[in-house]
């Protein structure tokens, strides 16, 4: 998204890559890397871009301006509403319909390494309560533990959350779920396992069923049938991270239900019968 928007606005302003680099006080080669999607701009650079283009940071990272019709509509909205502040805005100025669609959300705070590539920040259980207040605070995010998982690729922003409880068995309590940030909540398909960060529920790992269009709510389901599904209002949601991987020191427990034991016994009986006939 950022790479296409950068190219769109540079051309709209009639700037070469070198001229844009000068205005942003960065190397020209970085502009090329950003436009080709080989690198992601630092947060400070994104702020400079948004100010130069005269748009909000939210719009820069969530709206595809290369689609001319959408770009024109967004510009009309921007003319009637003040741009959001830099990283740290909680999206309070977004109207209800926009939020219900999962669009125009706040800018995501994240960190990058010396190679200009994004880190995966880890939110351990002991930091879960603090995350609700600091999720949009760049300084707070920078203090979280960080790591990389090369198998996840370079597309998207990832964050890791340590979960507690048995509602998503066989994924055990203490497992770390690695999720990809969801900018447009409409894209969440029914049954997708996600980390949902909300004001009332905090950080939970559930399967999400999307009812934004008809009721402006999300229905959260547990894999453990002991727990009943429940609804959460879109106004209560702060972030959604689509689960892409998990890290655990506990191996899944084998299925030793009565049906499974009966199946094992039946297989053994068949093997014995075969051996007798041989």
N, C-alpha and C positions, 0 to 999 in steps of 0.2 A: 504493500500500500504506500509506504513512505517513498519508495524508489519511483513509483509512477507519479506521485504527487509532486515530488521534487522536480522531475523532468517537465511536468505540466506547467508548474509555476515559473520555472526558469525560462521556458519558451514564451509564456504569457508576458513576462517582463522584458523579453528580448535580450536576455543575457547569455553570454557564452559561459562555459564551465569555469573558465579562468576568472571572468568578471564576478560570477557568483561566489567563487572561492574567496576572492578579495573582500567582498562585502561580509562574508561570514568569518573572515580571518582564519581560514584553513587552507590546506594544500589543494591544488586543482585535482590531483589524483584521487583525493577522497571523494570529491563530487562524482567522479566517474564510478568509483566503487559503490557509492550510495545509489546512484541511478541504475546500476546493473544488479543491485541486490547482493553484492559481495560483502558489504559491511553495513552496519547500522550506526546512525549518528548518535553521538553522546546527547544526553539530555540538554546540556547547555547549548549545543548546536541546534537542537530542535527548537529551543526557545527563540534563538536568533532567526531561524527560518520562518517561524510563525509570525514574528514581528515584521520581518521583511516582506512577507507575502500579504500581511494585513488580515490574517485569519487566526482563529483560536488554535491552540495546541490540539484540543480534541478533534477539531475538523481535520487538521493535518494528518493525524494518525488513524482516523476511523472512516474518512469519506474519500471515495475514489473520484478525484476531480477530473480524471481523464475522461469520465463520462460527462459530456458537455451539458446535458439537460440537468443532471444531478448537480453539477457544479453551479449552474445558474441559480437553481433553487436554493442551494446552500448560501450563495452570496447574498440572496435576498433576505435569508434568515439572519445572516451576520450583520446586515445593515440595520436590522430592527432589534438586535440584542447585543450586549457587550460581550467581548471575547472573554473566555475564562482566563484565570490567572495561570501562571506557569505551574509546573509540577507541584502537586499538593492540593489542587482544587478538588473538592469532593463532588462536583457536579450539581451543586444546589440550584444553579440557575437554569438547569435543563427543565423544560416543560414536561408535564405528566405524559402526554402522548409520545413524546420523543423517548422518554425513559422506558415506557411500556414496550416500545419496539426494540429496546436494547441499543439504541443509536445515540451518538453524540455524548458518550460517556466521558468521564474524566481521563486525563492523561495518566498513563501507567508509569510509576516510578520503577526504575530498574538500574542495574549496574553493568559495567563492561570491564573487561580486562585490558591489559596493555596492548593486546592485539586488536582492540576495538570490537571484539566479539562479546555478546551478552553472556553473563553468568546465569546460573540457576541459583536463586537465593533459597535457603532452607528455613522454613518456619517450624521450629521444634514445638512440642506440646507446651513447654514452659513459656513460650513466647506467643502462644495463640491469643491470649487476652490482649496483650499489647498490640498485636497486629491489627485489631479492629480500630484502634486509634491511630496507628502509625502506617497503615497500608499505603497512604498517599503521601507520606513524608519521605522525601529523598534521603535525608540523613538517617532516618530509622532503617530504611531498606539497606543502606550501605553498611549498617552494623550487623546485619544478619550473616550467618555462615554462607559460604558460596562454594559451588563446585561446577563441574562440566560433565555432560554425558554426550560424547560425540555421535552416538547412534541416533540421537534425536534429530539431527540435521540442523540447518541454519534458518528454517522458516518458523517464525513465531517467537514469542517470549514465553519462557518456561519458569515455573516456580514449584518448589517442593514443600509439601505439608505432611507433618507427622500426625497420624490419626489415632484415635483411642476408641475402644468399645468393640462390640462383636456384631454390629448391625450389618456389616458387609462381608461376613464370613463367606468363603474361606480366607479372605484377606484379613489377617490377624491384627489385633490391637498393637500399636507401635510401628506399624508399617508406614513407610514414607511414600506418599503418592506424588508423582511428578505430573503436573498439569500444564497445558498450553493455554495461555490467556485468550478468552473469548471476548472480542470487542463488540460483536453484534449478537445479542442473545437469541435473536430469531434463528440463527444458524444451528442452535442446539437441537439435535434430533431426539425424538422420544427414545428413552432407554439408555441414553448416553451417560456413562459414569463420570461424575464431575465433583470437583471441590467447589462448594457454594459458600461464599462468605457473606453473612448477613448480620444485620444489627441485633436481631433477637436470638438467632440460633448460633451465632458465632461461625466457626469453621466446621463444616460437616462434609462427609463424603457419601454421596448418594447417587442413585440413577435419576436423571431428570426427565420429566415429561412436560413438554412445552405447551402451556396454555396462555401464552402472552396475547395472542391475537383475539381470543374470544373472552378472556376473563382477566387478563393482566396478572396472572399468577403462574407459578411453577409448582408442579406436584413432585415431591421427593419420595422415592421408593428405596427401601433397604433390600438387600439380597437375602437377609435373614428373615424368614416369614414370621418370626415372632413379633417383629416391629411393623406397625401399621403405617401406610403412606400418610403424608400430610402436605398441606398446601402452604406456600409462602408467597406473600404479596411482592410484586416487583419493586415497590417502593422501599421494601426492606432489604433488597439485595444490593450488595456492594460490589462483589466480583464473582465471576464464574471462570473456573479453570477446567478445561476438558482433560480428563485423565488419559495420559499417554504411556505411562510406565509406573512400576512400583518397585521399591527396594525394601527387602525384609530379611531379617536374620532367622525368621521362623518359617519352616517349610509347611505347605498346606497339609492339613490332617487328612489321612486316608478316609475314604467313605466306607465306614463299617456298619452301615445300617442293616436292619434285618433283611431287607431285600438284597443288599449287596452280599451279605453272608450266605444267603440261600443260593445266590448265583454262583458263589465260589464253591459251595458244597456240590451243586449240580455239575459243575465243570470237573470236579475231582471224581465224581461218580462215573462220568463219561470216560475219563482217562483210565480208570480202573477197569471198566468194561472192555475198553479197547485193548488193554494189556492182557486180559484174560483170553480174548479171542485170538491174540497173536500166537 
